[in-house]
Amino acid sequence: MRRLARYLTFFKKEVIIGPIFKLTEAIFELIVPLVMAKIIDVGIQNQNKTYIYQMGGVMILLGVVGLGCALVCQYFASKASQGVGTMIRNDLFRHINTLSHAEIDKLGTSSLVNRITNDVNQIQVAVAMLIRLVIRAPFLVIGATIMAMSINLKLSLIFWLAGILVAIVLYLVMKKSIPFYRVIQKKLDRIGLITRENLEGARVIRAFSKQHAEERRFEQASEDHAKTAIGVGKISALLNPMTFTIMNLAIVLIIWFGGTQVDAGFLLRGEVIALVNYMTQISLALVVVANLVVIFTKASASATRINEVFDTSASIIQKQDKNLTIDSSQAVPKVAFQDVSFSYGDSNEYALEHISFEVYPGETVGIIGATGSGKSTLINLIPRFYEATQGSVLIDGIDVKEYPFKQLRTQIGIVPQKAVLFHGSILDNLRWADQHATQQQIEKAVEIAQGKDFVEKLPNQYLTEIFQGAKNVSGGQKQRLTIARALVSQPKILILDDSSSALDFATDAALRKAIKQDSEDRTVFIVSQRATSIKYADKIIVLDDGCMVGIGTHDELFENCEVYHEICMSQLNSEEASR
């Protein structure tokens, strides 16, 4: 919480003015019992209606002014809490965008969504309560006790006794309940994960008729969360009854001993009523304090989770912001892997081992291998989504670690394995790489991607809205649009990560031919499970369990690489494979 308190420095005015007005309201609230005592002891005792009306007017005035102060405080509290929440949320989102794939994989998407929404909301509530009640509640408790002491010192001992007992109750309840709030937040992450999976995979779930199984899984997670919440609720539920019991007993003692003092002539009736009112104020203030403890406990757990994200540093950082000067006169490989090995996280097993190859401008490279052989991992090292554990990845003879991110990634067009389009028009999606791309550039890219026919048949053509998750386009259409998006910026390196899996063979062949003809200097990486998709590539890299077991042309590998030969024979007949 202390670390996030730095955001309050941007709202110094609200943090100072808000509590001042709330303190003013509390002062007026403490004066009310004294006015009531005067009405009873002077006005009613002497049957002085004028005095009663005058004091009644004073009470109304105190109430109106107190209400005005409360509204002003509420305004500043809302302004500060929403402002702090917005700043934390923006900084959190900005920081998440600096993290590499490894850190995002470790934290988890659902957990990050929960932290940036629910956890930040808890901080907002804490800030609002900080301004509104943190000063008011203790001030009322202390102020009411002092006012009681000014009326009758002996009876004020009841206030001290009640306060000590309530403090003990608060301590015991909070000690038991605090650990549960951190657990609750983690269980909310679990619910968020299941919800996300079900919404994204709704079609798959229905295809396998797994609705009931997923409902049971969600119910189990929800029940688990509910059990924890009920457990902490049972403990917290003891707080108010025990507090009110202590306070009501204290009021009984005040009336009992106060009545005796009135009979003896040491105390007035109005003063007894004032003492009872002060005890009521203290009881209500202590309940507020109890609720504040709960709120700040939740906020503390949320702050820990938010700080965990802020404390997560990107494992991949850029060394400089200035663009590197590339000497294009030298005949160096466009992309080169020099004895590259890679492992995910803290794993001791390598996903890639001792990979070395060179690719020159204008060459098309096919990458093939069994599922899990490391194809996507290999191409993810080129734009530096992951850092090579050993060895070096070079572009234009320069290690990718030396490039600023923007310079490195703007020369690379990537079509990921999972085609992703964003809510908005087709035009908006196609302009992601280049916001200033002309209509002619976009149409050319769509034509190369073999998407011209279906886009021009749409009612609004390029202005057609893409729904969330691109549910209103087919898998093949989605892939063609993502390929076009990568081509709009005319990248020097194009990476197609199994991005034509939803295309028929004729469209796939036409796509590869169009990409080859579009730019002779473009270096193209095609990751595919289909032998036909990479058969005519200038080089073919064959991966098997993270190792490069072959590199060469189709004819060379078909004759000399057993793994490649098996892949081809599993997909093609002897005549097709030998052509």
C-alpha positions as CSV (number, residue, x, y, z in Angstrom):
1,M,0.0,0.0,0.0
2,R,2.8,2.4,0.9
3,R,4.4,2.0,-2.5
4,L,1.1,2.8,-4.3
5,A,0.6,5.8,-2.0
6,R,2.9,7.8,-4.4
7,Y,-0.1,8.2,-6.6
8,L,-1.8,10.3,-3.9
9,T,0.9,13.0,-4.4
10,F,-0.9,13.9,-7.7
11,F,-4.0,14.7,-5.6
12,K,-2.6,16.7,-2.7
13,K,-5.4,19.2,-2.8
14,E,-8.1,16.5,-2.6
15,V,-6.3,14.6,0.1
16,I,-6.0,17.7,2.2
17,I,-9.3,19.5,1.6
18,G,-11.5,16.4,1.7
19,P,-10.5,15.3,5.3
20,I,-10.7,19.0,6.5
21,F,-14.4,19.2,5.5
22,K,-15.1,15.7,6.9
23,L,-13.4,16.8,10.2
24,T,-15.6,19.9,10.2
25,E,-18.7,17.7,9.8
26,A,-17.5,15.5,12.8
27,I,-17.0,18.6,15.0
28,F,-20.6,19.7,14.2
29,E,-21.7,16.1,15.0
30,L,-20.0,16.3,18.4
31,I,-21.8,19.6,19.2
32,V,-25.3,18.1,18.6
33,P,-25.5,16.1,21.9
34,L,-24.6,19.3,23.8
35,V,-27.3,21.2,22.1
36,M,-29.8,18.4,22.8
37,A,-28.7,18.5,26.5
38,K,-29.4,22.2,26.6
39,I,-32.9,21.7,25.0
40,I,-33.8,19.2,27.7
41,D,-32.1,20.9,30.7
42,V,-33.1,24.5,29.9
43,G,-35.9,24.5,27.3
44,I,-38.0,21.5,28.4
45,Q,-37.1,21.9,32.1
46,N,-38.3,25.5,32.1
47,Q,-41.0,25.0,29.4
48,N,-39.3,27.7,27.4
49,K,-40.6,27.2,23.9
50,T,-38.6,30.1,22.4
51,Y,-35.4,28.5,23.6
52,I,-36.5,25.1,22.3
53,Y,-37.2,26.6,18.8
54,Q,-33.9,28.5,18.9
55,M,-31.8,25.4,19.8
56,G,-33.8,23.3,17.3
57,G,-32.9,25.8,14.6
58,V,-29.2,25.5,15.7
59,M,-29.5,21.7,15.4
60,I,-31.0,22.0,11.9
61,L,-28.2,24.5,10.9
62,L,-25.6,22.1,12.2
63,G,-27.1,19.3,10.2
64,V,-27.3,21.4,7.0
65,V,-23.7,22.6,7.3
66,G,-22.6,19.1,8.2
67,L,-24.3,17.7,5.1
68,G,-22.7,20.4,2.9
69,C,-19.3,19.5,4.3
70,A,-19.9,15.8,3.7
71,L,-20.9,16.4,0.1
72,V,-17.7,18.5,-0.5
73,C,-15.6,15.7,1.0
74,Q,-17.4,13.1,-1.1
75,Y,-16.6,15.1,-4.2
76,F,-12.9,15.3,-3.5
77,A,-12.8,11.7,-2.3
78,S,-14.4,10.5,-5.6
79,K,-12.1,12.7,-7.7
80,A,-9.0,11.4,-5.9
81,S,-10.0,7.8,-5.8
82,Q,-11.0,7.7,-9.5
83,G,-7.9,9.6,-10.5
84,V,-5.6,7.2,-8.5
85,G,-7.4,4.2,-10.0
86,T,-7.1,5.5,-13.5
87,M,-3.4,6.3,-13.1
88,I,-2.6,2.9,-11.6
89,R,-4.6,1.1,-14.3
90,N,-2.8,3.1,-17.0
91,D,0.6,2.5,-15.5
92,L,-0.2,-1.2,-15.0
93,F,-1.3,-1.6,-18.6
94,R,1.7,0.3,-19.8
95,H,4.0,-1.9,-17.7
96,I,2.4,-5.1,-18.9
97,N,3.1,-4.0,-22.5
98,T,6.8,-3.8,-21.7
99,L,6.9,-7.4,-20.5
100,S,8.1,-10.1,-22.8
101,H,6.1,-13.2,-23.7
102,A,7.9,-15.2,-20.9
103,E,6.6,-12.9,-18.1
104,I,3.1,-12.7,-19.5
105,D,3.0,-16.5,-19.7
106,K,4.2,-16.8,-16.1
107,L,1.7,-14.3,-14.7
108,G,-1.2,-15.6,-16.8
109,T,-3.7,-13.5,-18.9
110,S,-6.7,-14.1,-16.6
111,S,-4.7,-13.0,-13.5
112,L,-3.5,-9.9,-15.2
113,V,-7.1,-9.0,-16.3
114,N,-8.3,-9.5,-12.7
115,R,-5.5,-7.3,-11.3
116,I,-6.0,-4.5,-13.7
117,T,-9.8,-4.5,-13.0
118,N,-10.8,-5.9,-9.6
119,D,-7.6,-5.2,-7.7
120,V,-7.4,-1.7,-8.9
121,N,-11.1,-1.2,-7.9
122,Q,-10.2,-2.3,-4.3
123,I,-7.5,0.4,-4.3
124,Q,-10.0,3.0,-5.4
125,V,-12.4,2.1,-2.6
126,A,-9.5,2.3,-0.1
127,V,-8.5,5.8,-1.3
128,A,-12.1,7.0,-1.1
129,M,-12.5,5.7,2.4
130,L,-9.1,7.1,3.4
131,I,-10.3,10.6,2.6
132,R,-13.8,10.2,3.9
133,L,-13.5,8.1,7.0
134,V,-10.0,7.4,8.2
135,I,-9.8,10.8,10.0
136,R,-13.5,11.1,10.9
137,A,-14.0,7.8,12.6
138,P,-11.0,8.0,15.1
139,F,-11.8,11.7,15.6
140,L,-15.4,10.9,16.6
141,V,-14.2,8.2,19.0
142,I,-11.6,10.4,20.7
143,G,-13.8,13.5,20.5
144,A,-16.8,11.8,22.0
145,T,-14.7,10.4,24.8
146,I,-13.3,13.8,25.6
147,M,-16.7,15.4,25.5
148,A,-18.0,12.7,27.9
149,M,-15.1,13.4,30.2
150,S,-16.0,17.1,30.2
151,I,-19.5,16.2,31.3
152,N,-18.7,13.6,34.0
153,L,-15.3,12.1,34.6
154,K,-16.4,9.1,36.5
155,L,-19.0,8.0,33.9
156,S,-16.4,8.5,31.1
157,L,-14.6,5.4,32.5
158,I,-17.3,3.4,31.0
159,F,-16.3,4.8,27.6
160,W,-12.7,3.7,28.1
161,L,-13.7,0.2,29.2
162,A,-16.0,-0.2,26.2
163,G,-13.3,1.1,23.8
164,I,-10.8,-1.4,25.1
165,L,-13.2,-4.3,24.8
166,V,-14.1,-3.3,21.3
167,A,-10.5,-2.9,20.3
168,I,-9.8,-6.5,21.5
169,V,-12.7,-7.8,19.5
170,L,-11.5,-5.9,16.4
171,Y,-8.0,-7.3,16.8
172,L,-9.2,-10.9,17.2
173,V,-11.6,-10.8,14.3
174,M,-9.1,-9.1,11.9
175,K,-6.3,-11.5,12.9
176,K,-8.5,-14.4,11.8
177,S,-9.9,-12.9,8.7
178,I,-7.0,-11.0,7.1
179,P,-5.3,-14.2,5.6
180,F,-8.5,-15.2,3.8
181,Y,-8.7,-12.1,1.7
182,R,-5.5,-12.9,-0.2
183,V,-6.8,-16.4,-0.8
184,I,-10.1,-15.0,-2.1
185,Q,-8.3,-12.9,-4.8
186,K,-6.4,-15.9,-6.1
187,K,-9.6,-17.9,-6.3
188,L,-11.2,-15.0,-8.3
189,D,-8.3,-15.5,-10.7
190,R,-9.3,-19.1,-11.1
191,I,-12.9,-18.1,-11.9
192,G,-11.6,-15.5,-14.4
193,L,-9.5,-18.2,-16.1
194,I,-12.4,-20.6,-16.5
195,T,-14.7,-17.8,-17.7
196,R,-12.2,-16.7,-20.3
197,E,-11.5,-20.2,-21.5
198,N,-15.3,-20.9,-21.9
199,L,-16.0,-17.6,-23.7
200,E,-13.1,-18.0,-26.1
201,G,-13.7,-21.7,-26.6
202,A,-17.5,-21.7,-26.8
203,R,-17.6,-23.3,-30.2
204,V,-15.2,-26.1,-29.2
205,I,-17.2,-26.8,-26.0
206,R,-20.4,-27.0,-27.9
207,A,-18.8,-29.1,-30.6
208,F,-17.9,-31.7,-28.0
209,S,-21.1,-31.2,-26.0
210,K,-19.0,-30.3,-22.9
211,Q,-21.4,-27.6,-21.6
212,H,-22.4,-29.6,-18.5
213,A,-18.8,-30.6,-17.8
214,E,-17.7,-26.9,-18.0
215,E,-20.6,-25.8,-15.9
216,R,-19.5,-28.3,-13.2
217,R,-15.9,-27.0,-13.4
218,F,-17.1,-23.4,-13.1
219,E,-19.5,-24.4,-10.2
220,Q,-16.6,-26.1,-8.4
221,A,-14.4,-23.0,-8.7
222,S,-17.3,-20.8,-7.7
223,E,-18.2,-22.9,-4.7
224,D,-14.6,-23.0,-3.7
225,H,-14.5,-19.2,-3.7
226,A,-17.9,-19.1,-2.0
227,K,-16.7,-21.4,0.8
228,T,-13.7,-19.2,1.5
229,A,-15.8,-16.0,1.3
230,I,-18.5,-17.5,3.6
231,G,-15.7,-18.6,6.0
232,V,-14.3,-15.1,6.3
233,G,-17.9,-13.7,6.3
234,K,-18.7,-15.8,9.4
235,I,-15.8,-14.4,11.2
236,S,-16.5,-10.8,10.1
237,A,-20.2,-11.3,11.0
238,L,-19.2,-11.6,14.6
239,L,-17.8,-8.0,14.5
240,N,-21.0,-5.9,14.5
241,P,-23.0,-8.0,17.0
242,M,-20.2,-8.1,19.5
243,T,-19.4,-4.4,19.1
244,F,-23.1,-3.4,19.5
245,T,-23.4,-5.8,22.5
246,I,-20.5,-4.1,24.2
247,M,-21.8,-0.6,23.3
248,N,-25.4,-1.4,24.4
249,L,-24.2,-2.7,27.7
250,A,-22.2,0.5,28.1
251,I,-25.3,2.5,27.4
252,V,-27.2,0.5,30.1
253,L,-24.4,1.2,32.5
254,I,-24.5,4.9,31.6
255,I,-28.3,5.1,32.2
256,W,-28.0,3.1,35.4
257,F,-25.2,5.0,37.0
258,G,-26.3,8.3,35.3
259,G,-29.8,7.9,36.8
260,T,-28.2,7.5,40.3
261,Q,-26.2,10.7,39.7
262,V,-29.3,12.5,38.6
263,D,-31.2,11.5,41.7
264,A,-28.2,12.6,43.8
265,G,-28.2,16.0,42.0
266,F,-24.7,15.6,40.5
267,L,-25.9,15.2,37.0
268,L,-28.7,16.7,34.8
269,R,-31.1,14.6,32.7
270,G,-29.9,16.2,29.4
271,E,-26.3,15.4,30.3
272,V,-27.2,11.7,30.6
273,I,-28.9,11.9,27.2
274,A,-25.7,13.5,25.8
275,L,-23.6,10.7,27.3
276,V,-25.8,8.1,25.7
277,N,-25.6,10.0,22.3
278,Y,-21.8,10.1,22.6
279,M,-21.7,6.4,23.3
280,T,-23.9,5.8,20.2
281,Q,-21.6,7.9,18.1
282,I,-18.6,5.9,19.4
283,S,-20.3,2.6,18.6
284,L,-21.2,3.7,15.1
285,A,-17.6,5.1,14.6
286,L,-16.1,1.8,15.8
287,V,-18.2,-0.2,13.4
288,V,-16.9,2.1,10.6
289,V,-13.4,1.5,11.8
290,A,-14.1,-2.3,11.7
291,N,-15.3,-1.9,8.1
292,L,-12.3,0.2,7.2
293,V,-10.0,-2.5,8.5
294,V,-11.8,-5.0,6.2
295,I,-11.5,-2.5,3.2
296,F,-7.8,-1.8,3.8
297,T,-7.1,-5.5,4.3
298,K,-8.6,-6.3,0.9
299,A,-6.8,-3.3,-0.6
300,S,-3.5,-4.5,1.0
301,A,-3.9,-7.9,-0.7
302,S,-4.8,-6.2,-4.0
303,A,-1.8,-3.8,-3.6
304,T,0.5,-6.8,-3.1
305,R,-0.8,-8.4,-6.3
306,I,-0.5,-5.1,-8.3
307,N,3.1,-4.5,-7.0
308,E,3.9,-8.1,-8.0
309,V,3.2,-7.0,-11.6
310,F,5.2,-3.8,-11.2
311,D,8.1,-5.8,-9.7
312,T,8.1,-8.2,-12.6
313,S,10.8,-6.9,-14.9
314,A,11.0,-7.7,-18.6
315,S,13.6,-10.3,-19.3
316,I,14.1,-8.8,-22.7
317,I,15.1,-5.2,-22.8
318,Q,16.4,-2.9,-25.5
319,K,19.9,-1.5,-25.1
320,Q,19.2,1.7,-26.9
321,D,16.5,3.8,-28.5
322,K,18.5,5.1,-31.4
323,N,18.2,3.2,-34.7
324,L,21.3,1.3,-35.8
325,T,23.0,2.1,-39.0
326,I,23.0,-0.9,-41.3
327,D,25.7,-1.3,-44.0
328,S,23.7,-2.7,-46.9
329,S,26.8,-2.8,-49.1
330,Q,28.1,-6.0,-47.4
331,A,26.9,-9.3,-48.6
332,V,25.8,-10.6,-45.2
333,P,22.9,-13.0,-44.4
334,K,19.5,-11.3,-43.8
335,V,18.9,-13.8,-40.9
336,A,21.5,-16.0,-39.2
337,F,21.3,-18.4,-36.3
338,Q,24.7,-19.1,-34.7
339,D,24.6,-22.2,-32.4
340,V,21.3,-21.1,-30.9
341,S,19.8,-23.0,-28.0
342,F,16.6,-22.0,-26.1
343,S,14.7,-23.2,-23.0
344,Y,11.5,-21.8,-21.5
345,G,11.7,-20.2,-18.1
346,D,13.6,-22.2,-15.5
347,S,13.3,-25.5,-17.5
348,N,16.4,-27.6,-17.8
349,E,15.2,-29.1,-21.1
350,Y,16.0,-27.2,-24.3
351,A,13.1,-26.5,-26.7
352,L,15.8,-25.8,-29.3
353,E,19.4,-27.1,-29.4
354,H,22.4,-25.9,-31.4
355,I,20.5,-24.4,-34.3
356,S,22.8,-22.8,-37.0
357,F,21.8,-21.6,-40.5
358,E,22.0,-18.5,-42.7
359,V,19.3,-17.0,-44.9
360,Y,20.0,-14.4,-47.5
361,P,17.7,-11.6,-48.9
362,G,15.2,-12.9,-51.3
363,E,15.3,-16.5,-50.1
364,T,12.2,-18.4,-49.0
365,V,12.8,-20.8,-46.1
366,G,10.4,-23.6,-45.2
367,I,10.4,-24.9,-41.6
368,I,8.8,-28.3,-41.1
369,G,8.7,-30.9,-38.3
370,A,6.4,-32.8,-36.0
371,T,4.1,-31.1,-33.5
372,G,6.2,-29.8,-30.6
373,S,9.5,-29.9,-32.6
374,G,10.1,-26.2,-31.9
375,K,9.0,-24.6,-35.2
376,S,7.1,-21.7,-33.7
377,T,9.8,-21.3,-30.9
378,L,12.4,-20.8,-33.6
379,I,10.7,-18.1,-35.5
380,N,9.7,-16.3,-32.3
381,L,13.4,-15.7,-31.6
382,I,13.8,-13.6,-34.8
383,P,11.6,-10.7,-33.6
384,R,13.0,-11.3,-30.1
385,F,9.8,-12.3,-28.5
386,Y,12.0,-14.7,-26.6
387,E,15.7,-14.4,-25.8
388,A,18.1,-17.1,-27.0
389,T,19.5,-19.0,-24.0
390,Q,22.7,-19.6,-25.8
391,G,24.1,-18.5,-29.1
392,S,23.1,-15.5,-31.3
393,V,20.4,-14.5,-33.7
394,L,21.6,-12.0,-36.3
395,I,19.7,-9.8,-38.7
396,D,21.8,-8.0,-41.3
397,G,24.9,-9.2,-39.4
398,I,23.8,-7.5,-36.2
399,D,22.7,-9.4,-33.1
400,V,19.0,-8.8,-32.5
401,K,19.9,-7.8,-28.9
402,E,21.5,-4.6,-30.2
403,Y,18.4,-3.4,-32.1
404,P,15.8,-1.1,-30.6
405,F,12.5,-3.0,-30.6
406,K,10.8,-0.7,-33.0
407,Q,13.6,-0.8,-35.6
408,L,13.8,-4.6,-35.3
409,R,10.1,-5.4,-35.5
410,T,9.0,-2.8,-38.1
411,Q,11.1,-4.7,-40.7
412,I,9.4,-8.0,-39.8
413,G,5.9,-8.9,-40.8
414,I,4.5,-11.7,-38.6
415,V,1.4,-13.8,-39.2
416,P,1.0,-15.8,-36.0
417,Q,-0.2,-19.3,-35.7
418,K,-3.4,-18.2,-34.1
419,A,-5.0,-15.6,-36.4
420,V,-6.1,-12.6,-34.4
421,L,-8.2,-9.7,-35.6
422,F,-9.5,-6.8,-33.4
423,H,-12.9,-5.3,-33.1
424,G,-13.2,-2.6,-35.7
425,S,-13.4,-2.3,-39.5
426,I,-11.3,-4.5,-41.9
427,L,-9.6,-1.2,-42.8
428,D,-8.6,-0.5,-39.2
429,N,-7.2,-4.0,-38.8
430,L,-5.2,-3.8,-42.0
431,R,-3.6,-0.4,-41.0
432,W,-2.1,-1.8,-37.8
433,A,1.4,-1.9,-39.2
434,D,1.1,1.4,-41.1
435,Q,-1.5,3.9,-40.0
436,H,-0.8,6.0,-43.2
437,A,-1.1,3.2,-45.7
438,T,-3.0,4.2,-48.8
439,Q,-6.1,2.4,-50.1
440,Q,-4.0,1.2,-53.0
441,Q,-1.4,-0.4,-50.7
442,I,-4.1,-2.1,-48.7
443,E,-5.9,-3.4,-51.8
444,K,-2.6,-4.7,-53.1
445,A,-1.8,-6.5,-49.8
446,V,-5.3,-8.1,-49.8
447,E,-4.9,-9.2,-53.4
448,I,-1.6,-10.9,-52.6
449,A,-3.2,-12.6,-49.6
450,Q,-5.9,-14.0,-51.9
451,G,-8.6,-12.1,-50.0
452,K,-9.8,-9.6,-52.7
453,D,-12.7,-11.7,-53.8
454,F,-14.4,-12.2,-50.5
455,V,-13.7,-8.7,-49.2
456,E,-15.2,-7.0,-52.2
457,K,-18.3,-9.2,-51.9
458,L,-19.0,-7.9,-48.4
459,P,-21.7,-5.2,-48.3
460,N,-19.4,-2.5,-46.9
461,Q,-16.2,-4.0,-48.3
462,Y,-13.2,-2.6,-46.4
463,L,-15.5,-0.8,-43.9
464,T,-17.1,-4.0,-42.8
465,E,-17.0,-4.3,-39.0
466,I,-15.1,-7.2,-37.4
467,F,-16.9,-8.5,-34.4
468,Q,-15.1,-9.3,-31.2
469,G,-13.0,-12.4,-31.7
470,A,-13.6,-12.1,-35.5
471,K,-16.7,-14.4,-35.2
472,N,-18.2,-13.0,-38.3
473,V,-15.4,-14.3,-40.7
474,S,-14.3,-17.8,-41.4
475,G,-11.0,-19.3,-40.4
476,G,-9.6,-19.0,-43.9
477,Q,-10.8,-15.4,-44.3
478,K,-9.3,-14.5,-40.9
479,Q,-5.9,-16.0,-42.0
480,R,-5.9,-14.2,-45.3
481,L,-6.7,-10.8,-43.6
482,T,-3.9,-11.4,-41.1
483,I,-1.5,-12.1,-43.9
484,A,-2.6,-9.0,-45.7
485,R,-2.1,-7.0,-42.5
486,A,1.5,-8.2,-42.4
487,L,2.1,-7.3,-46.0
488,V,0.7,-3.8,-45.9
489,S,3.9,-2.4,-44.4
490,Q,6.0,-4.2,-47.1
491,P,8.3,-5.9,-44.5
492,K,11.8,-7.1,-45.4
493,I,11.2,-10.3,-43.5
494,L,7.9,-12.1,-43.6
495,I,7.1,-14.9,-41.1
496,L,4.1,-17.1,-41.9
497,D,3.7,-19.4,-38.8
498,D,1.4,-22.1,-40.1
499,S,-0.8,-19.3,-41.3
500,S,-2.4,-21.1,-44.3
501,S,-3.6,-24.2,-42.5
502,A,-7.3,-23.1,-43.1
503,L,-6.7,-22.5,-46.8
504,D,-7.3,-25.0,-49.6
505,F,-4.3,-26.2,-51.6
506,A,-5.0,-24.1,-54.6
507,T,-5.3,-20.9,-52.6
508,D,-2.2,-21.8,-50.6
509,A,-0.2,-22.2,-53.8
510,A,-1.5,-19.0,-55.3
511,L,-0.6,-17.2,-52.0
512,R,3.0,-18.4,-52.0
513,K,3.4,-17.5,-55.7
514,A,2.0,-14.0,-55.2
515,I,4.3,-13.4,-52.1
516,K,7.3,-14.5,-54.1
517,Q,6.5,-12.2,-57.0
518,D,5.7,-9.2,-54.8
519,S,9.2,-8.6,-53.7
520,E,12.4,-10.3,-54.9
521,D,14.4,-9.0,-51.9
522,R,11.9,-10.1,-49.2
523,T,13.1,-13.0,-47.0
524,V,10.2,-15.3,-46.2
525,F,9.9,-17.9,-43.5
526,I,7.1,-20.4,-44.0
527,V,6.2,-22.7,-41.0
528,S,3.9,-25.5,-42.1
529,Q,2.8,-29.0,-41.4
530,R,2.2,-29.5,-45.1
531,A,5.1,-30.7,-47.3
532,T,3.5,-29.1,-50.3
533,S,3.6,-25.6,-48.7
534,I,7.4,-25.6,-48.3
535,K,8.3,-28.0,-51.1
536,Y,9.5,-25.3,-53.5
537,A,11.3,-23.2,-50.8
538,D,14.9,-22.2,-51.5
539,K,15.9,-23.9,-48.2
540,I,13.9,-26.2,-45.9
541,I,14.8,-26.6,-42.3
542,V,13.7,-29.9,-40.7
543,L,13.3,-29.9,-36.9
544,D,12.9,-33.0,-34.7
545,D,12.5,-32.6,-30.9
546,G,14.2,-29.2,-30.9
547,C,17.1,-30.3,-33.1
548,M,17.8,-29.3,-36.7
549,V,18.1,-32.7,-38.4
550,G,18.3,-31.4,-41.9
551,I,18.6,-28.3,-44.1
552,G,18.6,-28.0,-47.9
553,T,16.2,-28.2,-50.8
554,H,13.3,-30.6,-51.2
555,D,15.2,-33.0,-53.4
556,E,18.3,-33.1,-51.1
557,L,16.3,-33.7,-48.0
558,F,14.0,-36.3,-49.5
559,E,17.1,-38.3,-50.4
560,N,19.2,-37.7,-47.3
561,C,17.0,-36.8,-44.4
562,E,15.0,-39.6,-42.9
563,V,12.6,-37.4,-40.9
564,Y,11.8,-35.3,-44.0
565,H,11.3,-38.4,-46.1
566,E,8.9,-39.8,-43.6
567,I,6.9,-36.6,-43.5
568,C,6.7,-36.4,-47.3
569,M,5.7,-40.1,-47.7
570,S,2.9,-39.6,-45.0
571,Q,1.4,-36.8,-47.1
572,L,2.3,-37.5,-50.7
573,N,2.7,-40.5,-52.9
574,S,6.0,-41.4,-54.4
575,E,5.4,-39.6,-57.7
576,E,4.3,-36.4,-56.0
577,A,7.2,-36.4,-53.5
578,S,9.8,-36.9,-56.2
579,R,8.5,-34.1,-58.5
